[in-house]
Amino acid sequence: MTGLRERKKRQTRQAIAEAAMRLFAERGFEAVTVNEIAEAAGVAKVTLFTYFPTKESLVLDAVADDDVVKAVAQRRPGQSPLDALREHYRTFTADPGDVEPEALVTMMRVIFESPTLVAGVNQIQYGERVALTHALMGTGERQADDPTGECQADDPAADLTARLMAAQISAATLTLKETFFNHLASGTPLSEAGRGLMEDLELAFDLIEHGFGDRFTR
């Protein structure tokens, strides 16, 4: 019975999300009401809020990446935070799950056309960057001679180092996502866009690790 209930919950949640996205794509996020979404999904308004506490969460729940901090906090002994994050994104890129290109492009268009959702995405990204900064600072509990390249608790520049590192990673992953979405939106097949994303990922993390140096020197 537990399995049946969980499956029904997943189906209800999916039905609500799909109804919402369909209406948002047709009329824009701001023009659609929660009542209209509930009616289109065939559920009560209170049921909708059981699964999605806010109207914005109908879209933005799919944007957040809670595993980034875990990748740093739960990395293997001797593994640097940057290597752990590179490995995390490699795994995600190699197996993104059941990605539907059209649905993904539709969601991104809904977001980009809505000032409310753009602000929500920015808030999520800021929160993730702050959380990543704290996770990087947490690595200072290890020994100072640990050759993993992490910030140390007794390093006076540790706070700035962690914030700069988190900012670079956040900017890089955002740029990678934008490039990937643009490829899909222009009609590039998912397999080809995925291969390009993997190549871009390696370049991005190589640049973060080794620096930009004399690139673009005139």
C-alpha positions as CSV (number, residue, x, y, z in Angstrom):
1,M,0.0,0.0,0.0
2,T,2.9,2.4,0.8
3,G,4.3,1.9,-2.7
4,L,0.9,2.6,-4.3
5,R,0.4,5.8,-2.2
6,E,3.9,7.0,-3.1
7,R,3.3,6.3,-6.8
8,K,-0.1,8.2,-6.7
9,K,1.6,11.1,-5.0
10,R,4.3,11.3,-7.7
11,Q,1.6,11.1,-10.4
12,T,-0.4,13.9,-8.8
13,R,2.7,16.1,-8.4
14,Q,3.6,15.5,-12.0
15,A,0.1,16.2,-13.2
16,I,0.1,19.5,-11.4
17,A,3.5,20.5,-12.7
18,E,2.6,19.6,-16.3
19,A,-0.7,21.6,-16.1
20,A,1.1,24.6,-14.7
21,M,3.8,24.5,-17.3
22,R,1.3,24.2,-20.1
23,L,-0.6,27.3,-18.9
24,F,2.6,29.2,-18.2
25,A,3.9,28.5,-21.7
26,E,0.6,29.6,-23.3
27,R,-0.1,32.8,-21.3
28,G,3.0,33.6,-19.3
29,F,3.7,33.0,-15.6
30,E,2.2,36.2,-14.2
31,A,-1.0,35.8,-16.1
32,V,-2.0,32.4,-14.7
33,T,-3.6,32.0,-11.3
34,V,-3.2,29.1,-8.9
35,N,-6.9,28.4,-9.1
36,E,-6.6,27.9,-12.9
37,I,-3.7,25.5,-12.4
38,A,-5.6,23.5,-9.8
39,E,-8.6,23.3,-12.1
40,A,-6.5,22.3,-15.1
41,A,-4.8,19.5,-13.0
42,G,-8.1,18.3,-11.6
43,V,-7.1,18.9,-8.0
44,A,-8.2,21.2,-5.2
45,K,-6.2,24.3,-4.5
46,V,-5.2,23.0,-1.0
47,T,-3.9,19.8,-2.7
48,L,-1.8,21.9,-5.1
49,F,-0.2,23.7,-2.1
50,T,0.5,20.4,-0.4
51,Y,2.9,19.6,-3.3
52,F,4.0,23.1,-4.2
53,P,4.0,25.7,-1.3
54,T,4.2,28.7,-3.7
55,K,3.3,29.5,-7.3
56,E,7.0,30.0,-8.1
57,S,7.9,26.6,-6.8
58,L,5.8,25.0,-9.6
59,V,8.7,26.0,-11.8
60,L,11.7,26.7,-9.6
61,D,11.7,23.3,-7.7
62,A,13.3,21.9,-10.9
63,V,16.1,24.5,-10.8
64,A,17.8,24.0,-7.5
65,D,20.7,21.6,-7.1
66,D,21.0,20.5,-3.5
67,D,23.7,17.9,-4.3
68,V,26.5,20.5,-4.9
69,V,27.1,21.0,-1.1
70,K,26.9,17.2,-0.5
71,A,29.5,16.7,-3.2
72,V,32.0,18.8,-1.2
73,A,31.0,17.7,2.3
74,Q,30.9,14.0,1.5
75,R,34.0,13.8,-0.8
76,R,36.6,11.1,-0.4
77,P,39.5,11.5,1.9
78,G,42.3,13.3,0.0
79,Q,40.0,14.5,-2.7
80,S,40.0,18.3,-3.2
81,P,36.6,20.2,-3.2
82,L,37.2,21.2,-6.8
83,D,37.8,17.6,-7.9
84,A,34.7,16.5,-6.0
85,L,32.6,19.1,-7.8
86,R,34.1,18.2,-11.2
87,E,33.2,14.6,-10.5
88,H,29.7,15.6,-9.4
89,Y,29.0,17.5,-12.6
90,R,30.6,14.8,-14.7
91,T,28.2,12.2,-13.3
92,F,25.2,14.5,-13.8
93,T,26.2,15.3,-17.3
94,A,26.8,11.7,-18.3
95,D,23.5,10.6,-16.9
96,P,21.0,13.6,-16.7
97,G,18.0,11.2,-16.3
98,D,14.9,11.4,-18.4
99,V,15.6,14.7,-20.1
100,E,13.0,15.9,-22.6
101,P,14.5,18.6,-24.7
102,E,11.2,20.3,-25.7
103,A,10.0,20.4,-22.1
104,L,13.4,21.7,-20.9
105,V,13.4,24.5,-23.5
106,T,9.8,25.4,-22.7
107,M,10.6,25.7,-19.0
108,M,13.6,27.9,-19.7
109,R,11.5,30.2,-22.0
110,V,8.9,30.5,-19.3
111,I,11.6,31.5,-16.8
112,F,13.3,34.0,-19.0
113,E,10.0,35.7,-20.0
114,S,9.0,36.2,-16.3
115,P,10.6,38.8,-14.1
116,T,9.3,37.0,-11.1
117,L,10.9,33.7,-12.0
118,V,14.2,35.3,-13.1
119,A,14.4,37.0,-9.7
120,G,13.6,33.6,-8.1
121,V,16.4,31.9,-10.1
122,N,18.9,34.6,-9.0
123,Q,17.8,34.1,-5.4
124,I,18.3,30.3,-5.7
125,Q,21.7,30.7,-7.3
126,Y,22.8,33.2,-4.6
127,G,21.7,30.8,-1.8
128,E,23.5,27.9,-3.5
129,R,26.7,30.0,-3.8
130,V,26.5,30.9,-0.1
131,A,25.9,27.3,0.9
132,L,28.9,26.2,-1.2
133,T,31.0,28.9,0.4
134,H,30.2,27.5,3.8
135,A,30.9,24.0,2.7
136,L,34.3,25.0,1.4
137,M,35.1,26.8,4.6
138,G,34.1,23.6,6.5
139,T,37.1,21.9,4.9
140,G,39.4,23.9,7.2
141,E,38.9,21.3,9.9
142,R,41.5,19.1,8.1
143,Q,45.2,19.3,8.8
144,A,47.1,22.3,7.4
145,D,49.5,20.0,5.5
146,D,46.6,18.2,3.8
147,P,47.6,18.5,0.1
148,T,44.1,18.9,-1.3
149,G,44.2,22.6,-2.0
150,E,41.3,23.5,0.3
151,C,40.9,26.6,2.5
152,Q,42.3,26.1,6.0
153,A,40.6,27.4,9.2
154,D,43.8,29.2,10.3
155,D,44.3,30.9,6.9
156,P,43.3,34.7,7.2
157,A,42.3,34.7,3.6
158,A,40.2,31.5,3.8
159,D,36.9,33.4,3.8
160,L,37.7,35.4,0.7
161,T,39.2,32.3,-1.0
162,A,36.1,30.3,-0.4
163,R,33.8,33.0,-1.6
164,L,35.9,33.6,-4.8
165,M,36.0,29.9,-5.5
166,A,32.3,29.4,-5.0
167,A,31.6,32.5,-7.2
168,Q,33.7,31.1,-10.0
169,I,32.1,27.7,-9.8
170,S,28.6,29.2,-9.7
171,A,29.3,31.5,-12.7
172,A,30.9,28.6,-14.7
173,T,28.0,26.2,-14.2
174,L,25.5,28.9,-15.0
175,T,27.3,29.6,-18.3
176,L,27.4,25.9,-19.1
177,K,23.7,25.5,-18.5
178,E,22.9,28.6,-20.7
179,T,25.1,27.3,-23.5
180,F,23.4,23.8,-23.3
181,F,19.9,25.3,-23.3
182,N,20.8,27.6,-26.3
183,H,21.9,24.5,-28.2
184,L,18.7,22.7,-27.5
185,A,16.6,25.8,-28.3
186,S,18.4,26.1,-31.7
187,G,17.4,22.5,-32.6
188,T,20.7,20.7,-31.7
189,P,20.0,17.0,-31.0
190,L,20.1,16.1,-27.3
191,S,23.0,13.6,-27.8
192,E,25.1,16.3,-29.6
193,A,24.3,19.0,-27.1
194,G,25.2,16.5,-24.3
195,R,28.6,15.8,-25.8
196,G,29.2,19.5,-26.2
197,L,28.3,20.0,-22.5
198,M,30.8,17.4,-21.4
199,E,33.6,19.0,-23.3
200,D,32.6,22.5,-22.0
201,L,32.5,21.1,-18.5
202,E,36.1,19.9,-18.7
203,L,37.3,23.2,-20.1
204,A,35.5,25.2,-17.5
205,F,37.0,23.2,-14.6
206,D,40.4,23.3,-16.1
207,L,40.2,27.1,-16.3
208,I,39.0,27.3,-12.7
209,E,41.8,25.0,-11.5
210,H,44.7,26.4,-13.5
211,G,43.5,30.0,-14.1
212,F,43.1,32.1,-17.3
213,G,46.7,33.2,-17.3
214,D,47.5,35.0,-20.5
215,R,44.4,34.0,-22.5
216,F,43.1,36.8,-24.7
217,T,46.4,38.7,-24.4
218,R,46.8,41.2,-27.2
